[in-house]
Amino acid sequence: MSVAPLYLEPRMEPRMASLLGSAAFLHTLVEALGSPLNLVLPEQFAENAERFRSVLDGSRLGGRVYFAHKANRSSALVRRLTATRAGVDTASLSELQHALAAGFTGDRIMATGPKDPEFLWLAARCGATVHADGAAELEQAAGLVRRYGLPRLRVMVRLSGFETSGAKTLARRSRFGTAMRDLDRLLDVLERHRDALDPVGVGYHLDTTSLDEKAAALEGCLRAMEELRSRGFEPRAIDAGGGYGVSYLARAEQWERYTSELTQAVMGRRPPLTWGGHGYGLRVENGTLKGTLSLYPAHRPLTGPAYLEELLSRPAPGLGRPLGTLLLEGLYDLYVEPGRALTDQCGASLAKVLEVRPSDTGAHLVRLAMNASDVGLEDHGVLMDPVLLPRDGSSAGACRPDGGGPVAVHLLGNLCLEADLITRRTVYLPRLPRPGDLLAFANTAGYCMDFTATHAQQQPVARKVAVHQSAPHAGGGAWRWCLDEQYWPTTRTGDDAS
């Protein structure tokens, strides 16, 4: 039974489209540095940070944009950020050391996440702001300040479990933060340690994309700031965390069609769309569809800076006035910590095609010099098509030699594991790839590039290079590169890049 191809075309802004349109340049890089290979775009990263900052400026709010470093390990991206107005959010000792070595000073660093004593000591020693998860961290931080004669430490209190006086909002439970109902206990700790701790504000961490939940949390933080003031403290900032989202796909209709057809396939009403009939969280029991689709919403109309702007214009659930206005009237700064959203369009992952063979399902099997841990699309529920870059320089859109049109393929990794599938979804390419061709996965810098990379079976992990154009302000120029660890902000204007 013949079925129409289901495409999920990646969204690409001009810089990314130009890069992936430079096939000869990319083939040269892979020949020199191997497959898989990760590319990062520091200039795009700096522009993204400025876009977020412009939302604060437009709302007349002070504050800072902090990059959630865990989204990507790149030295080039972190070093480029030092030359902007942004800061960096570090969630481990190594990330903190990396930020300091890149050129950040403590006043532009936020220390978040679970903290061992070494991480907490270095954060206090360098003057970073510590986002404390609870009373135990506050007690430990105060002890370190006194023991080592350190300056009074700036701390923010992370809260959770928000309630509003307006309509009830269902909130997903978080393992981070202290419940709002226990705020008094935290304030008691802060009062005992006034000499060691300077509570500059409060914040939250929510594992959600819901504007309603975030609006409730932000209103809760405004109430907590008043509680701090009532105890004689002088809080100055609220941290609204991350979760601003990325739209990975170019076309909403492709996403809607794919998810609808996936449901039909799971129900057995059309041929399978995945390896082994995988349902991405959906299943059928006694003829009834069960489960929840466990995929990232790959096409979203509101993401990144626009999402932040919408949040600030949203009325507080209980107070009924725009959250941005309430922040401004309280003379509060706003901190935001985008990770995925700040790396939007800032990277791509390349893989060489090693083998192509037919299968009994009709879809060809394409083995890549890459494994699933090198491009963690499946781990993060992100579905999008790769871009085919033929080795011979021909158009990827050209028909196959047999006169056929688009071809269905399964993308296999290089590990000796049945589960090593680059994506469980059947992918449609414009023609059958050949050994030596490249597949480029666009927009992988946020969590999908190196978050899960391992040396399993002694396969090499991807090297990383920073790429930029020789005339970025003139709208283009030749692509140039250097190894990620060799990039510094001066590289983009100097003549020392390859």
C-alpha positions, -999 to 999 in steps of 0.1 A, spaced: 0 0 0 15 33 -11 15 61 14 23 98 10 56 110 26 53 127 59 79 155 61 90 175 92 111 202 77 134 220 101 130 257 106 161 275 96 169 312 99 192 328 73 225 321 90 217 284 96 203 281 60 235 296 46 256 272 66 238 241 56 237 253 21 275 253 20 279 216 13 315 217 0 326 235 32 309 210 55 323 180 36 358 195 40 353 199 77 341 163 82 369 149 61 394 168 83 378 163 117 357 131 114 321 121 119 301 129 139 309 166 140 292 195 159 291 231 147 282 261 168 275 296 157 287 321 184 274 352 165 238 338 164 242 331 202 251 367 209 222 379 188 198 357 207 210 370 240 204 406 228 169 396 216 160 385 251 176 416 266 156 438 243 124 425 259 136 437 294 146 470 278 112 473 261 95 468 294 118 493 311 130 465 335 165 461 348 180 427 352 200 402 333 197 373 308 217 342 321 225 314 298 217 280 313 251 264 307 238 229 309 222 232 275 256 231 258 292 225 268 307 248 241 336 270 251 330 292 221 294 300 230 303 308 266 333 329 256 312 348 231 287 356 257 313 374 278 313 402 252 276 408 256 254 421 285 244 385 295 255 363 323 258 326 328 238 301 350 261 273 362 247 241 377 280 223 387 315 230 399 329 223 364 304 247 347 314 274 372 351 268 365 344 269 328 326 302 331 354 318 351 380 305 327 360 320 298 362 355 313 331 359 334 334 376 367 314 365 397 289 393 395 277 379 362 274 343 373 244 325 389 251 292 407 221 270 406 213 232 408 224 208 435 256 220 452 284 200 468 306 219 492 333 226 466 308 241 442 293 262 469 327 274 482 339 285 448 306 303 441 310 321 474 347 328 468 343 344 434 312 364 443 286 346 423 249 348 432 238 315 447 203 303 440 196 283 471 172 253 469 163 253 506 172 259 542 201 234 543 219 252 514 215 285 532 229 271 564 259 256 546 266 288 526 266 309 558 290 284 574 314 287 545 313 325 545 322 326 582 348 298 581 368 313 553 362 350 560 344 356 527 323 387 518 286 386 525 271 362 499 243 372 475 216 345 476 183 340 459 157 317 474 141 292 450 104 286 457 77 262 445 42 252 453 26 285 444 -11 293 450 -31 323 439 -61 341 452 -77 339 418 -87 309 398 -69 277 407 -41 266 383 -30 230 380 7 229 386 32 201 379 52 192 410 89 200 410 116 184 431 134 217 433 127 246 456 110 252 489 72 252 490 57 287 494 40 277 526 74 272 542 87 306 533 86 318 569 111 290 578 135 302 551 132 338 563 140 327 598 172 311 585 181 343 566 175 364 598 199 342 617 226 347 591 222 384 582 260 389 586 268 362 561 239 362 536 224 390 515 190 378 501 188 397 468 156 381 458 136 349 450 129 327 420 114 295 408 120 265 386 91 250 367 92 220 343 64 234 321 57 255 291 24 267 306 21 305 307 -6 302 334 17 282 357 45 307 352 23 337 358 11 321 390 47 315 401 58 350 392 29 365 412 39 342 441 74 356 439 61 392 441 43 382 473 75 366 487 94 398 480 70 417 502 75 391 529 113 397 527 108 434 529 86 430 560 115 413 577 138 442 570 156 428 539 161 447 507 154 423 479 160 435 444 154 408 418 131 380 408 144 351 388 119 337 363 141 308 352 139 292 318 114 272 297 109 298 269 108 271 242 120 266 206 100 260 174 120 234 156 98 230 125 91 253 95 55 243 90 27 239 115 6 219 91 34 192 89 35 188 126 -3 186 129 -5 161 101 23 139 115 8 137 150 -26 129 136 -12 102 113 8 88 142 -24 83 162 -39 66 132 -9 43 129 -10 34 166 -47 25 162 -38 2 133 -57 23 108 -27 30 86 8 15 81 33 21 109 53 54 109 81 42 132 106 14 138 87 -15 154 55 4 156 68 26 184 41 50 196 60 78 213 39 73 245 7 62 227 -6 27 228 -39 7 222 -55 -14 249 -87 -33 240 -92 -11 210 -89 21 230 -61 47 226 -42 51 258 -12 71 270 1 106 264 22 118 234 57 122 248 71 145 222 84 180 224 59 204 207 81 209 177 61 237 161 51 264 186 37 298 176 51 315 208 87 309 218 119 326 231 118 364 236 82 365 223 72 341 250 89 362 277 71 393 263 38 376 265 45 365 301 53 400 312 21 414 296 -1 387 312 -23 398 341 -12 383 375 -39 357 383 -48 372 417 -37 408 414 -52 413 379 -26 436 365 2 429 340 32 412 356 57 435 339 39 465 354 40 450 389 77 443 386 83 479 374 63 494 402 81 473 428 114 486 413 125 449 408 150 436 384 141 405 364 165 376 358 158 350 332 177 318 325 170 305 290 190 274 278 173 258 248 158 291 237 191 310 239 208 283 217 180 284 191 196 282 156 231 282 172 243 247 161 241 217 138 253 181 139 268 164 109 270 126 103 286 107 74 265 80 57 284 47 60 260 21 45 227 20 27 207 -12 22 171 -23 15 149 -39 42 118 -61 42 97 -31 54 102 -11 22 122 16 40 159 15 34 183 12 63 209 40 65 238 35 89 256 67 100 290 74 116 271 87 147 250 71 174 219 82 193 238 97 221 256 121 197 224 138 186 199 134 215 168 140 195 149 110 208 160 117 244 143 151 242 114 141 221 124 163 192 113 152 157 126 169 125 141 158 92 178 159 85 192 178 55 209 157 29 242 170 16 254 148 -13 291 142 -16 292 147 -53 278 182 -50 245 173 -68 213 187 -56 198 168 -27 164 173 -43 174 154 -74 154 123 -82 169 89 -77 187 72 -106 157 48 -110 134 78 -116 117 74 -82 108 103 -59 112 107 -21 125 76 -3 117 63 32 146 55 54 154 43 90 185 61 104 207 36 123 236 45 147 271 29 148 267 10 181 262 -27 183 228 -23 200 193 -29 186 181 3 203 207 26 186 183 44 163 190 81 155 153 85 154 126 58 157 105 77 131 106 67 95 123 96 77 116 107 42 146 121 22 144 137 -13 165 108 -27 183 77 -15 216 87 2 249 71 -8 279 62 13 300 94 18 270 117 17 263 138 49 231 142 69 229 175 88 207 178 118 198 215 122 193 233 155 208 208 179 228 232 201 201 231 229 205 198 248 205 177 216 242 181 208 263 169 237 240 165 267 240 127 264 272 121 244 292 91 257 322 70 247 301 38 245 318 9 227 348 33 224 332 51 195 345 87 193 323 115 205 318 144 181 344 171 180 331 206 180 340 236 159 329 272 159 319 287 126 313 322 115 312 342 83 341 365 73 317 395 68 289 390 93 278 426 93 276 427 55 251 399 54 273 370 46 308 362 34 328 330 33 324 305 61 354 302 84 361 280 114 382 271 143 381 244 170 356 252 197 383 254 224 404 278 203 376 303 198 377 337 216 356 368 210 385 383 191 384 354 166 354 368 148 372 400 139 407 387 135 425 370 106 436 339 126 406 317 118 409 291 91 
